[in-house]
Protein backbone atom coordinates (compact mmCIF):
# COMPACT_ATOMS: atom_id res chain seq x y z
CA UNK A 1 0.00 0.00 0.00
CA UNK A 2 1.27 3.45 -0.91
CA UNK A 3 0.72 6.97 0.36
CA UNK A 4 -2.18 7.47 -2.07
CA UNK A 5 -4.15 4.62 -0.50
CA UNK A 6 -3.90 6.23 2.95
CA UNK A 7 -4.39 9.80 1.79
CA UNK A 8 -6.93 11.94 3.63
CA UNK A 9 -10.06 12.32 1.48
CA UNK A 10 -9.87 16.10 1.83
CA UNK A 11 -6.52 16.14 0.02
CA UNK A 12 -7.37 13.76 -2.81
CA UNK A 13 -8.84 16.36 -5.22
CA UNK A 14 -5.64 18.41 -5.17
CA UNK A 15 -3.44 15.36 -5.71
CA UNK A 16 -5.70 14.10 -8.49
CA UNK A 17 -5.48 17.48 -10.24
CA UNK A 18 -1.68 17.47 -10.01
CA UNK A 19 -1.59 13.89 -11.33
CA UNK A 20 -3.77 14.72 -14.34
CA UNK A 21 -1.49 17.65 -15.16
CA UNK A 22 1.57 15.43 -14.85
CA UNK A 23 0.01 12.86 -17.16
CA UNK A 24 -0.61 15.61 -19.70
CA UNK A 25 2.95 16.96 -19.76
CA UNK A 26 4.78 13.69 -19.24
CA UNK A 27 5.47 13.08 -22.97
CA UNK A 28 7.36 16.39 -23.11
CA UNK A 29 9.21 15.44 -19.91
CA UNK A 30 10.18 12.14 -21.55
CA UNK A 31 12.08 14.16 -24.14
CA UNK A 32 13.93 15.94 -21.32
CA UNK A 33 14.85 12.54 -19.87
CA UNK A 34 16.30 11.33 -23.16
CA UNK A 35 18.23 14.58 -23.60
CA UNK A 36 19.72 14.33 -20.10
CA UNK A 37 20.76 10.73 -20.64
CA UNK A 38 22.40 11.55 -23.97
CA UNK A 39 24.20 14.58 -22.53
CA UNK A 40 25.57 12.63 -19.58
CA UNK A 41 26.66 9.71 -21.78
CA UNK A 42 28.57 12.16 -23.97
CA UNK A 43 30.49 13.49 -20.96
CA UNK A 44 32.45 10.24 -20.76
CA UNK A 45 33.47 10.25 -24.43
CA UNK A 46 37.19 10.74 -24.71
CA UNK A 47 37.83 10.05 -21.02
CA UNK A 48 39.47 7.08 -19.33
CA UNK A 49 36.32 6.44 -17.31
CA UNK A 50 33.88 4.19 -19.13
CA UNK A 51 30.68 3.44 -17.18
CA UNK A 52 29.11 0.06 -17.82
CA UNK A 53 25.95 1.86 -18.87
CA UNK A 54 23.93 5.02 -18.39
CA UNK A 55 20.17 4.71 -18.09
CA UNK A 56 17.35 7.17 -17.49
CA UNK A 57 13.68 7.09 -16.62
CA UNK A 58 10.77 9.47 -16.26
CA UNK A 59 8.76 8.87 -13.11
CA UNK A 60 5.58 6.95 -13.85
CA UNK A 61 2.19 8.54 -13.32
CA UNK A 62 1.40 6.07 -10.54
CA UNK A 63 4.70 6.78 -8.77
CA UNK A 64 4.13 10.54 -9.16
CA UNK A 65 0.69 10.27 -7.58
CA UNK A 66 2.02 8.23 -4.69
CA UNK A 67 4.86 10.65 -3.94
CA UNK A 68 2.56 13.65 -4.33
CA UNK A 69 0.34 12.03 -1.65
CA UNK A 70 2.95 12.16 1.10
CA UNK A 71 1.82 14.21 4.07
CA UNK A 72 2.92 15.71 7.35
CA UNK A 73 0.69 16.22 10.40
CA UNK A 74 -0.92 19.64 10.50
CA UNK A 75 0.20 21.93 13.33
CA UNK A 76 -3.45 22.89 13.82
CA UNK A 77 -5.64 20.56 15.83
CA UNK A 78 -8.36 18.91 13.75
CA UNK A 79 -7.00 20.23 10.46
CA UNK A 80 -6.17 17.83 7.60
CA UNK A 81 -2.55 16.78 7.11
CA UNK A 82 -0.28 18.96 5.01
CA UNK A 83 1.05 17.77 1.68
CA UNK A 84 4.83 17.44 1.70
CA UNK A 85 4.88 18.54 -1.97
CA UNK A 86 2.08 21.08 -2.45
CA UNK A 87 3.17 21.70 -6.07
CA UNK A 88 4.77 18.35 -6.98
CA UNK A 89 5.37 19.13 -10.64
CA UNK A 90 7.77 21.83 -9.46
CA UNK A 91 8.74 20.53 -6.01
CA UNK A 92 9.91 17.06 -6.99
CA UNK A 93 13.49 16.79 -8.24
CA UNK A 94 13.37 13.13 -9.24
CA UNK A 95 10.76 13.24 -12.00
CA UNK A 96 13.71 12.78 -14.33
CA UNK A 97 16.29 10.33 -13.06
CA UNK A 98 19.57 9.26 -14.62
CA UNK A 99 21.71 6.37 -13.41
CA UNK A 100 25.39 5.91 -14.05
CA UNK A 101 26.54 2.37 -13.34
CA UNK A 102 30.27 1.80 -12.81
CA UNK A 103 32.40 -1.27 -12.31
CA UNK A 104 34.43 -0.35 -9.23
CA UNK A 105 33.74 1.76 -6.13
CA UNK A 106 36.39 4.41 -6.83
CA UNK A 107 34.77 5.07 -10.22
CA UNK A 108 31.63 6.33 -8.47
CA UNK A 109 33.52 9.36 -7.17
CA UNK A 110 35.32 9.85 -10.49
CA UNK A 111 32.02 9.87 -12.39
CA UNK A 112 30.34 12.24 -9.94
CA UNK A 113 33.25 14.68 -9.98
CA UNK A 114 33.43 14.59 -13.77
CA UNK A 115 29.73 15.39 -13.98
CA UNK A 116 30.06 18.28 -11.54
CA UNK A 117 32.76 19.85 -13.68
CA UNK A 118 30.37 20.32 -16.65
CA UNK A 119 29.51 23.84 -15.47
CA UNK A 120 28.63 25.09 -18.93
CA UNK A 121 25.80 22.55 -19.10
CA UNK A 122 24.84 21.71 -15.53
CA UNK A 123 24.91 23.24 -12.08
CA UNK A 124 25.17 20.81 -9.17
CA UNK A 125 22.60 21.74 -6.52
CA UNK A 126 23.06 18.76 -4.22
CA UNK A 127 25.52 15.93 -3.64
CA UNK A 128 25.23 13.28 -0.99
CA UNK A 129 26.11 9.68 -0.33
CA UNK A 130 22.84 7.88 0.12
CA UNK A 131 23.28 4.56 1.77
CA UNK A 132 21.15 1.84 3.24
CA UNK A 133 23.58 0.60 5.83
CA UNK A 134 26.95 2.09 6.68
CA UNK A 135 30.08 1.56 8.71
CA UNK A 136 28.89 4.20 11.18
CA UNK A 137 25.58 2.44 11.79
CA UNK A 138 27.15 -1.01 11.85
CA UNK A 139 24.81 -2.25 9.15
CA UNK A 140 25.03 -3.36 5.54
CA UNK A 141 23.21 -2.31 2.40
CA UNK A 142 23.80 -0.59 -0.91
CA UNK A 143 25.32 2.84 -1.25
CA UNK A 144 24.78 5.32 -4.03
CA UNK A 145 25.97 8.82 -4.86
CA UNK A 146 22.98 11.09 -5.43
CA UNK A 147 23.41 14.38 -7.28
CA UNK A 148 20.77 17.01 -7.90
CA UNK A 149 21.67 18.72 -11.16
CA UNK A 150 20.17 21.84 -12.74
CA UNK A 151 20.22 22.32 -16.48
CA UNK A 152 21.45 25.62 -17.90
CA UNK A 153 19.59 27.22 -20.83
CA UNK A 154 18.56 23.86 -22.23
CA UNK A 155 16.29 24.04 -25.28
CA UNK A 156 14.55 20.71 -24.62
CA UNK A 157 13.77 21.90 -21.11
CA UNK A 158 12.41 25.18 -22.51
CA UNK A 159 10.03 23.19 -24.72
CA UNK A 160 8.84 21.21 -21.71
CA UNK A 161 8.34 24.35 -19.61
CA UNK A 162 6.26 25.93 -22.35
CA UNK A 163 4.15 22.77 -22.47
CA UNK A 164 3.51 23.16 -18.75
CA UNK A 165 2.70 26.88 -19.08
CA UNK A 166 2.68 28.47 -22.55
CA UNK A 167 2.65 31.93 -20.94
CA UNK A 168 5.81 31.39 -18.94
CA UNK A 169 9.18 32.80 -19.91
CA UNK A 170 11.02 29.50 -20.13
CA UNK A 171 14.54 29.75 -18.75
CA UNK A 172 15.64 26.23 -19.66
CA UNK A 173 16.63 25.45 -16.06
CA UNK A 174 15.33 22.23 -14.56
CA UNK A 175 16.30 20.08 -11.57
CA UNK A 176 16.79 16.36 -12.04
CA UNK A 177 18.48 13.54 -10.15
CA UNK A 178 21.58 11.54 -11.04
CA UNK A 179 22.47 8.36 -9.17
CA UNK A 180 25.94 6.88 -9.46
CA UNK A 181 26.57 3.41 -8.09
CA UNK A 182 28.53 0.24 -8.79
CA UNK A 183 27.05 -2.63 -10.74
CA UNK A 184 26.97 -4.84 -7.64
CA UNK A 185 25.21 -2.17 -5.58
CA UNK A 186 22.82 -1.67 -8.50
CA UNK A 187 21.96 -5.37 -8.70
CA UNK A 188 21.42 -5.59 -4.94
CA UNK A 189 19.19 -2.51 -4.80
CA UNK A 190 17.10 -3.59 -7.79
CA UNK A 191 16.42 -7.04 -6.35
CA UNK A 192 15.73 -5.63 -2.89
CA UNK A 193 13.39 -3.00 -4.29
CA UNK A 194 11.42 -5.58 -6.25
CA UNK A 195 10.99 -7.86 -3.26
CA UNK A 196 10.89 -5.51 -0.29
CA UNK A 197 9.19 -2.39 -1.62
CA UNK A 198 7.01 -3.86 -4.33
CA UNK A 199 5.70 -6.78 -2.31
CA UNK A 200 2.05 -7.20 -3.18
CA UNK A 201 1.21 -8.59 0.24
CA UNK A 202 3.10 -6.95 3.12
CA UNK A 203 1.60 -9.54 5.49
CA UNK A 204 3.71 -12.18 3.74
CA UNK A 205 6.94 -10.44 4.76
CA UNK A 206 9.26 -12.39 7.05
CA UNK A 207 12.11 -11.12 9.24
CA UNK A 208 14.20 -13.83 7.59
CA UNK A 209 14.08 -11.81 4.36
CA UNK A 210 15.73 -8.88 6.17
CA UNK A 211 18.41 -11.22 7.47
CA UNK A 212 19.06 -12.59 3.98
CA UNK A 213 19.30 -9.14 2.44
CA UNK A 214 21.76 -8.09 5.13
CA UNK A 215 23.84 -11.20 4.51
CA UNK A 216 23.98 -10.69 0.76
CA UNK A 217 24.87 -7.02 1.21
CA UNK A 218 27.81 -8.03 3.41
CA UNK A 219 28.99 -10.54 0.81
CA UNK A 220 28.70 -7.98 -1.99
CA UNK A 221 30.74 -5.47 0.01
CA UNK A 222 33.46 -8.10 0.43
CA UNK A 223 33.41 -8.88 -3.29
CA UNK A 224 33.58 -5.19 -4.18
CA UNK A 225 36.60 -4.77 -1.90
CA UNK A 226 38.29 -7.75 -3.55
CA UNK A 227 37.66 -6.34 -7.03
CA UNK A 228 38.97 -2.96 -5.91
CA UNK A 229 42.15 -4.58 -4.60
CA UNK A 230 42.56 -6.54 -7.85
CA UNK A 231 42.19 -3.36 -9.86
CA UNK A 232 44.71 -1.52 -7.71
CA UNK A 233 47.20 -4.37 -8.09
CA UNK A 234 46.61 -4.44 -11.85
CA UNK A 235 47.22 -0.71 -12.12
CA UNK A 236 50.42 -1.10 -10.11
CA UNK A 237 51.70 -3.98 -12.23
CA UNK A 238 50.95 -2.26 -15.53
CA UNK A 239 52.80 0.77 -14.19
CA UNK A 240 55.91 -1.39 -13.78
CA UNK A 241 56.01 -1.75 -17.57
CA UNK A 242 56.01 1.99 -18.19
CA UNK A 243 59.53 2.74 -19.44
CA UNK A 244 59.19 6.43 -18.75
CA UNK A 245 57.40 6.10 -15.41
CA UNK A 246 57.41 3.41 -12.75
CA UNK A 247 59.36 1.06 -14.99
CA UNK A 248 62.38 3.34 -14.89
CA UNK A 249 62.52 3.46 -11.08
CA UNK A 250 65.91 2.21 -9.78
CA UNK A 251 66.11 -1.10 -7.98
CA UNK A 252 66.87 -0.19 -4.40
CA UNK A 253 66.45 -3.03 -1.90
CA UNK A 254 63.09 -1.61 -0.76
CA UNK A 255 61.92 -1.21 -4.36
CA UNK A 256 62.80 -4.83 -5.12
CA UNK A 257 60.86 -5.95 -2.05
CA UNK A 258 57.79 -3.93 -3.05
CA UNK A 259 57.84 -5.16 -6.65
CA UNK A 260 58.30 -8.75 -5.50
CA UNK A 261 55.48 -8.58 -2.98
CA UNK A 262 53.21 -7.13 -5.66
CA UNK A 263 54.02 -9.72 -8.33
CA UNK A 264 54.66 -12.75 -6.11
CA UNK A 265 52.92 -12.24 -2.75
CA UNK A 266 52.67 -16.01 -2.34
CA UNK A 267 56.49 -16.34 -2.50
CA UNK A 268 57.47 -14.16 0.42
CA UNK A 269 58.85 -16.12 3.34
CA UNK A 270 62.00 -14.17 4.03
CA UNK A 271 61.90 -12.89 7.59
CA UNK A 272 64.89 -10.59 6.97
CA UNK A 273 63.44 -7.35 5.64
CA UNK A 274 66.78 -6.31 4.09
CA UNK A 275 66.66 -7.09 0.38
CA UNK A 276 70.21 -5.95 -0.26
CA UNK A 277 71.12 -9.50 -1.33
CA UNK A 278 68.61 -9.24 -4.19
CA UNK A 279 70.00 -5.89 -5.32
CA UNK A 280 73.50 -7.40 -5.43
CA UNK A 281 72.38 -10.40 -7.49
CA UNK A 282 70.55 -8.22 -10.00
CA UNK A 283 73.31 -5.63 -10.20
CA UNK A 284 75.79 -8.40 -11.07
CA UNK A 285 73.94 -8.69 -14.39
CA UNK A 286 73.47 -4.97 -14.84
CA UNK A 287 69.76 -5.14 -13.95
CA UNK A 288 69.04 -1.80 -12.31
CA UNK A 289 65.46 -0.78 -13.19
CA UNK A 290 61.98 -1.95 -12.21
CA UNK A 291 61.17 -2.85 -15.81
CA UNK A 292 64.15 -5.20 -15.99
CA UNK A 293 63.07 -6.96 -12.79
CA UNK A 294 59.46 -7.51 -13.85
CA UNK A 295 60.64 -8.76 -17.25
CA UNK A 296 62.73 -11.33 -15.39
CA UNK A 297 59.91 -12.46 -13.09
CA UNK A 298 57.49 -13.77 -15.70
CA UNK A 299 55.00 -16.26 -14.30
CA UNK A 300 55.31 -18.79 -17.14
CA UNK A 301 59.11 -18.81 -16.80
CA UNK A 302 58.87 -19.27 -13.04
CA UNK A 303 56.60 -22.28 -13.60
CA UNK A 304 59.07 -23.75 -16.09
CA UNK A 305 62.03 -23.26 -13.76
CA UNK A 306 60.24 -24.93 -10.89
CA UNK A 307 59.39 -27.90 -13.10
CA UNK A 308 62.97 -28.14 -14.31
CA UNK A 309 64.38 -28.20 -10.77
CA UNK A 310 61.55 -30.30 -9.29
CA UNK A 311 61.72 -28.42 -6.00
CA UNK A 312 60.93 -30.58 -2.99
CA UNK A 313 59.94 -27.46 -1.07
CA UNK A 314 58.50 -24.21 -2.35
CA UNK A 315 61.46 -21.85 -2.74
CA UNK A 316 61.65 -18.53 -0.96
CA UNK A 317 62.48 -15.24 -2.69
CA UNK A 318 66.25 -15.66 -2.40
CA UNK A 319 66.30 -19.13 -3.94
CA UNK A 320 63.74 -18.37 -6.62
CA UNK A 321 65.49 -15.17 -7.75
CA UNK A 322 68.77 -17.05 -7.89
CA UNK A 323 67.16 -19.79 -10.01
CA UNK A 324 65.56 -17.28 -12.39
CA UNK A 325 68.89 -15.56 -12.98
CA UNK A 326 70.56 -18.94 -13.52
CA UNK A 327 67.87 -19.90 -16.04
CA UNK A 328 68.36 -16.70 -18.01
CA UNK A 329 72.14 -16.28 -17.76
CA UNK A 330 73.46 -19.81 -17.22
CA UNK A 331 77.23 -20.13 -16.71
CA UNK A 332 77.60 -16.35 -16.71
CA UNK A 333 75.50 -16.22 -13.54
CA UNK A 334 77.72 -18.85 -11.98
CA UNK A 335 80.91 -16.98 -12.82
CA UNK A 336 79.55 -13.64 -11.64
CA UNK A 337 78.05 -14.74 -8.31
CA UNK A 338 79.84 -17.94 -7.18
CA UNK A 339 83.27 -18.52 -5.62
CA UNK A 340 86.26 -18.66 -7.94
CA UNK A 341 86.65 -22.15 -9.41
CA UNK A 342 90.20 -22.58 -8.08
CA UNK A 343 89.48 -22.09 -4.36
CA UNK A 344 89.41 -25.02 -2.00
CA UNK A 345 85.70 -24.91 -1.07
CA UNK A 346 83.03 -23.98 -3.62
CA UNK A 347 79.62 -24.89 -2.15
CA UNK A 348 77.72 -22.18 -4.03
CA UNK A 349 79.41 -22.92 -7.35
CA UNK A 350 78.74 -26.64 -6.91
CA UNK A 351 75.07 -25.99 -6.15
CA UNK A 352 74.65 -23.65 -9.12
CA UNK A 353 76.35 -26.07 -11.50
CA UNK A 354 74.15 -28.95 -10.32
CA UNK A 355 71.00 -26.89 -10.80
CA UNK A 356 72.20 -25.64 -14.17
CA UNK A 357 72.70 -29.22 -15.39
CA UNK A 358 69.11 -29.99 -14.35
CA UNK A 359 67.90 -26.98 -16.31
CA UNK A 360 69.84 -27.96 -19.43
CA UNK A 361 68.50 -31.52 -19.24
CA UNK A 362 64.96 -30.16 -18.94
CA UNK A 363 65.48 -27.92 -21.96
CA UNK A 364 66.70 -30.91 -23.96
CA UNK A 365 63.67 -33.00 -23.01
CA UNK A 366 61.21 -30.11 -23.41
CA UNK A 367 62.35 -27.97 -26.36
CA UNK A 368 60.48 -24.73 -26.70
C-alpha positions as CSV (number, residue, x, y, z in Angstrom):
1,X,0.0,0.0,0.0
2,X,1.3,3.5,-0.9
3,X,0.7,7.0,0.4
4,X,-2.2,7.5,-2.1
5,X,-4.2,4.6,-0.5
6,X,-3.9,6.2,2.9
7,X,-4.4,9.8,1.8
8,X,-6.9,11.9,3.6
9,X,-10.1,12.3,1.5
10,X,-9.9,16.1,1.8
11,X,-6.5,16.1,0.0
12,X,-7.4,13.8,-2.8
13,X,-8.8,16.4,-5.2
14,X,-5.6,18.4,-5.2
15,X,-3.4,15.4,-5.7
16,X,-5.7,14.1,-8.5
17,X,-5.5,17.5,-10.2
18,X,-1.7,17.5,-10.0
19,X,-1.6,13.9,-11.3
20,X,-3.8,14.7,-14.3
21,X,-1.5,17.6,-15.2
22,X,1.6,15.4,-14.8
23,X,0.0,12.9,-17.2
24,X,-0.6,15.6,-19.7
25,X,2.9,17.0,-19.8
26,X,4.8,13.7,-19.2
27,X,5.5,13.1,-23.0
28,X,7.4,16.4,-23.1
29,X,9.2,15.4,-19.9
30,X,10.2,12.1,-21.6
31,X,12.1,14.2,-24.1
32,X,13.9,15.9,-21.3
33,X,14.8,12.5,-19.9
34,X,16.3,11.3,-23.2
35,X,18.2,14.6,-23.6
36,X,19.7,14.3,-20.1
37,X,20.8,10.7,-20.6
38,X,22.4,11.6,-24.0
39,X,24.2,14.6,-22.5
40,X,25.6,12.6,-19.6
41,X,26.7,9.7,-21.8
42,X,28.6,12.2,-24.0
43,X,30.5,13.5,-21.0
44,X,32.5,10.2,-20.8
45,X,33.5,10.2,-24.4
46,X,37.2,10.7,-24.7
47,X,37.8,10.1,-21.0
48,X,39.5,7.1,-19.3
49,X,36.3,6.4,-17.3
50,X,33.9,4.2,-19.1
51,X,30.7,3.4,-17.2
52,X,29.1,0.1,-17.8
53,X,26.0,1.9,-18.9
54,X,23.9,5.0,-18.4
55,X,20.2,4.7,-18.1
56,X,17.3,7.2,-17.5
57,X,13.7,7.1,-16.6
58,X,10.8,9.5,-16.3
59,X,8.8,8.9,-13.1
60,X,5.6,7.0,-13.8
61,X,2.2,8.5,-13.3
62,X,1.4,6.1,-10.5
63,X,4.7,6.8,-8.8
64,X,4.1,10.5,-9.2
65,X,0.7,10.3,-7.6
66,X,2.0,8.2,-4.7
67,X,4.9,10.6,-3.9
68,X,2.6,13.7,-4.3
69,X,0.3,12.0,-1.7
70,X,2.9,12.2,1.1
71,X,1.8,14.2,4.1
72,X,2.9,15.7,7.4
73,X,0.7,16.2,10.4
74,X,-0.9,19.6,10.5
75,X,0.2,21.9,13.3
76,X,-3.4,22.9,13.8
77,X,-5.6,20.6,15.8
78,X,-8.4,18.9,13.8
79,X,-7.0,20.2,10.5
80,X,-6.2,17.8,7.6
81,X,-2.5,16.8,7.1
82,X,-0.3,19.0,5.0
83,X,1.0,17.8,1.7
84,X,4.8,17.4,1.7
85,X,4.9,18.5,-2.0
86,X,2.1,21.1,-2.5
87,X,3.2,21.7,-6.1
88,X,4.8,18.3,-7.0
89,X,5.4,19.1,-10.6
90,X,7.8,21.8,-9.5
91,X,8.7,20.5,-6.0
92,X,9.9,17.1,-7.0
93,X,13.5,16.8,-8.2
94,X,13.4,13.1,-9.2
95,X,10.8,13.2,-12.0
96,X,13.7,12.8,-14.3
97,X,16.3,10.3,-13.1
98,X,19.6,9.3,-14.6
99,X,21.7,6.4,-13.4
100,X,25.4,5.9,-14.1
101,X,26.5,2.4,-13.3
102,X,30.3,1.8,-12.8
103,X,32.4,-1.3,-12.3
104,X,34.4,-0.3,-9.2
105,X,33.7,1.8,-6.1
106,X,36.4,4.4,-6.8
107,X,34.8,5.1,-10.2
108,X,31.6,6.3,-8.5
109,X,33.5,9.4,-7.2
110,X,35.3,9.9,-10.5
111,X,32.0,9.9,-12.4
112,X,30.3,12.2,-9.9
113,X,33.2,14.7,-10.0
114,X,33.4,14.6,-13.8
115,X,29.7,15.4,-14.0
116,X,30.1,18.3,-11.5
117,X,32.8,19.9,-13.7
118,X,30.4,20.3,-16.6
119,X,29.5,23.8,-15.5
120,X,28.6,25.1,-18.9
121,X,25.8,22.6,-19.1
122,X,24.8,21.7,-15.5
123,X,24.9,23.2,-12.1
124,X,25.2,20.8,-9.2
125,X,22.6,21.7,-6.5
126,X,23.1,18.8,-4.2
127,X,25.5,15.9,-3.6
128,X,25.2,13.3,-1.0
129,X,26.1,9.7,-0.3
130,X,22.8,7.9,0.1
131,X,23.3,4.6,1.8
132,X,21.1,1.8,3.2
133,X,23.6,0.6,5.8
134,X,26.9,2.1,6.7
135,X,30.1,1.6,8.7
136,X,28.9,4.2,11.2
137,X,25.6,2.4,11.8
138,X,27.2,-1.0,11.8
139,X,24.8,-2.3,9.2
140,X,25.0,-3.4,5.5
141,X,23.2,-2.3,2.4
142,X,23.8,-0.6,-0.9
143,X,25.3,2.8,-1.2
144,X,24.8,5.3,-4.0
145,X,26.0,8.8,-4.9
146,X,23.0,11.1,-5.4
147,X,23.4,14.4,-7.3
148,X,20.8,17.0,-7.9
149,X,21.7,18.7,-11.2
150,X,20.2,21.8,-12.7
151,X,20.2,22.3,-16.5
152,X,21.5,25.6,-17.9
153,X,19.6,27.2,-20.8
154,X,18.6,23.9,-22.2
155,X,16.3,24.0,-25.3
156,X,14.5,20.7,-24.6
157,X,13.8,21.9,-21.1
158,X,12.4,25.2,-22.5
159,X,10.0,23.2,-24.7
160,X,8.8,21.2,-21.7
161,X,8.3,24.3,-19.6
162,X,6.3,25.9,-22.3
163,X,4.2,22.8,-22.5
164,X,3.5,23.2,-18.7
165,X,2.7,26.9,-19.1
166,X,2.7,28.5,-22.6
167,X,2.6,31.9,-20.9
168,X,5.8,31.4,-18.9
169,X,9.2,32.8,-19.9
170,X,11.0,29.5,-20.1
171,X,14.5,29.7,-18.8
172,X,15.6,26.2,-19.7
173,X,16.6,25.5,-16.1
174,X,15.3,22.2,-14.6
175,X,16.3,20.1,-11.6
176,X,16.8,16.4,-12.0
177,X,18.5,13.5,-10.1
178,X,21.6,11.5,-11.0
179,X,22.5,8.4,-9.2
180,X,25.9,6.9,-9.5
181,X,26.6,3.4,-8.1
182,X,28.5,0.2,-8.8
183,X,27.1,-2.6,-10.7
184,X,27.0,-4.8,-7.6
185,X,25.2,-2.2,-5.6
186,X,22.8,-1.7,-8.5
187,X,22.0,-5.4,-8.7
188,X,21.4,-5.6,-4.9
189,X,19.2,-2.5,-4.8
190,X,17.1,-3.6,-7.8
191,X,16.4,-7.0,-6.4
192,X,15.7,-5.6,-2.9
193,X,13.4,-3.0,-4.3
194,X,11.4,-5.6,-6.2
195,X,11.0,-7.9,-3.3
196,X,10.9,-5.5,-0.3
197,X,9.2,-2.4,-1.6
198,X,7.0,-3.9,-4.3
199,X,5.7,-6.8,-2.3
200,X,2.0,-7.2,-3.2
201,X,1.2,-8.6,0.2
202,X,3.1,-7.0,3.1
203,X,1.6,-9.5,5.5
204,X,3.7,-12.2,3.7
205,X,6.9,-10.4,4.8
206,X,9.3,-12.4,7.1
207,X,12.1,-11.1,9.2
208,X,14.2,-13.8,7.6
209,X,14.1,-11.8,4.4
210,X,15.7,-8.9,6.2
211,X,18.4,-11.2,7.5
212,X,19.1,-12.6,4.0
213,X,19.3,-9.1,2.4
214,X,21.8,-8.1,5.1
215,X,23.8,-11.2,4.5
216,X,24.0,-10.7,0.8
217,X,24.9,-7.0,1.2
218,X,27.8,-8.0,3.4
219,X,29.0,-10.5,0.8
220,X,28.7,-8.0,-2.0
221,X,30.7,-5.5,0.0
222,X,33.5,-8.1,0.4
223,X,33.4,-8.9,-3.3
224,X,33.6,-5.2,-4.2
225,X,36.6,-4.8,-1.9
226,X,38.3,-7.7,-3.5
227,X,37.7,-6.3,-7.0
228,X,39.0,-3.0,-5.9
229,X,42.2,-4.6,-4.6
230,X,42.6,-6.5,-7.8
231,X,42.2,-3.4,-9.9
232,X,44.7,-1.5,-7.7
233,X,47.2,-4.4,-8.1
234,X,46.6,-4.4,-11.9
235,X,47.2,-0.7,-12.1
236,X,50.4,-1.1,-10.1
237,X,51.7,-4.0,-12.2
238,X,51.0,-2.3,-15.5
239,X,52.8,0.8,-14.2
240,X,55.9,-1.4,-13.8
241,X,56.0,-1.7,-17.6
242,X,56.0,2.0,-18.2
243,X,59.5,2.7,-19.4
244,X,59.2,6.4,-18.7
245,X,57.4,6.1,-15.4
246,X,57.4,3.4,-12.7
247,X,59.4,1.1,-15.0
248,X,62.4,3.3,-14.9
249,X,62.5,3.5,-11.1
250,X,65.9,2.2,-9.8
251,X,66.1,-1.1,-8.0
252,X,66.9,-0.2,-4.4
253,X,66.4,-3.0,-1.9
254,X,63.1,-1.6,-0.8
255,X,61.9,-1.2,-4.4
256,X,62.8,-4.8,-5.1
257,X,60.9,-6.0,-2.0
258,X,57.8,-3.9,-3.0
259,X,57.8,-5.2,-6.7
260,X,58.3,-8.7,-5.5
261,X,55.5,-8.6,-3.0
262,X,53.2,-7.1,-5.7
263,X,54.0,-9.7,-8.3
264,X,54.7,-12.7,-6.1
265,X,52.9,-12.2,-2.8
266,X,52.7,-16.0,-2.3
267,X,56.5,-16.3,-2.5
268,X,57.5,-14.2,0.4
269,X,58.9,-16.1,3.3
270,X,62.0,-14.2,4.0
271,X,61.9,-12.9,7.6
272,X,64.9,-10.6,7.0
273,X,63.4,-7.4,5.6
274,X,66.8,-6.3,4.1
275,X,66.7,-7.1,0.4
276,X,70.2,-5.9,-0.3
277,X,71.1,-9.5,-1.3
278,X,68.6,-9.2,-4.2
279,X,70.0,-5.9,-5.3
280,X,73.5,-7.4,-5.4
281,X,72.4,-10.4,-7.5
282,X,70.6,-8.2,-10.0
283,X,73.3,-5.6,-10.2
284,X,75.8,-8.4,-11.1
285,X,73.9,-8.7,-14.4
286,X,73.5,-5.0,-14.8
287,X,69.8,-5.1,-13.9
288,X,69.0,-1.8,-12.3
289,X,65.5,-0.8,-13.2
290,X,62.0,-1.9,-12.2
291,X,61.2,-2.8,-15.8
292,X,64.1,-5.2,-16.0
293,X,63.1,-7.0,-12.8
294,X,59.5,-7.5,-13.9
295,X,60.6,-8.8,-17.2
296,X,62.7,-11.3,-15.4
297,X,59.9,-12.5,-13.1
298,X,57.5,-13.8,-15.7
299,X,55.0,-16.3,-14.3
300,X,55.3,-18.8,-17.1
301,X,59.1,-18.8,-16.8
302,X,58.9,-19.3,-13.0
303,X,56.6,-22.3,-13.6
304,X,59.1,-23.8,-16.1
305,X,62.0,-23.3,-13.8
306,X,60.2,-24.9,-10.9
307,X,59.4,-27.9,-13.1
308,X,63.0,-28.1,-14.3
309,X,64.4,-28.2,-10.8
310,X,61.5,-30.3,-9.3
311,X,61.7,-28.4,-6.0
312,X,60.9,-30.6,-3.0
313,X,59.9,-27.5,-1.1
314,X,58.5,-24.2,-2.3
315,X,61.5,-21.9,-2.7
316,X,61.7,-18.5,-1.0
317,X,62.5,-15.2,-2.7
318,X,66.2,-15.7,-2.4
319,X,66.3,-19.1,-3.9
320,X,63.7,-18.4,-6.6
321,X,65.5,-15.2,-7.7
322,X,68.8,-17.0,-7.9
323,X,67.2,-19.8,-10.0
324,X,65.6,-17.3,-12.4
325,X,68.9,-15.6,-13.0
326,X,70.6,-18.9,-13.5
327,X,67.9,-19.9,-16.0
328,X,68.4,-16.7,-18.0
329,X,72.1,-16.3,-17.8
330,X,73.5,-19.8,-17.2
331,X,77.2,-20.1,-16.7
332,X,77.6,-16.4,-16.7
333,X,75.5,-16.2,-13.5
334,X,77.7,-18.8,-12.0
335,X,80.9,-17.0,-12.8
336,X,79.5,-13.6,-11.6
337,X,78.1,-14.7,-8.3
338,X,79.8,-17.9,-7.2
339,X,83.3,-18.5,-5.6
340,X,86.3,-18.7,-7.9
341,X,86.6,-22.1,-9.4
342,X,90.2,-22.6,-8.1
343,X,89.5,-22.1,-4.4
344,X,89.4,-25.0,-2.0
345,X,85.7,-24.9,-1.1
346,X,83.0,-24.0,-3.6
347,X,79.6,-24.9,-2.2
348,X,77.7,-22.2,-4.0
349,X,79.4,-22.9,-7.3
350,X,78.7,-26.6,-6.9
351,X,75.1,-26.0,-6.1
352,X,74.6,-23.7,-9.1
353,X,76.3,-26.1,-11.5
354,X,74.2,-29.0,-10.3
355,X,71.0,-26.9,-10.8
356,X,72.2,-25.6,-14.2
357,X,72.7,-29.2,-15.4
358,X,69.1,-30.0,-14.3
359,X,67.9,-27.0,-16.3
360,X,69.8,-28.0,-19.4
361,X,68.5,-31.5,-19.2
362,X,65.0,-30.2,-18.9
363,X,65.5,-27.9,-22.0
364,X,66.7,-30.9,-24.0
365,X,63.7,-33.0,-23.0
366,X,61.2,-30.1,-23.4
367,X,62.4,-28.0,-26.4
368,X,60.5,-24.7,-26.7
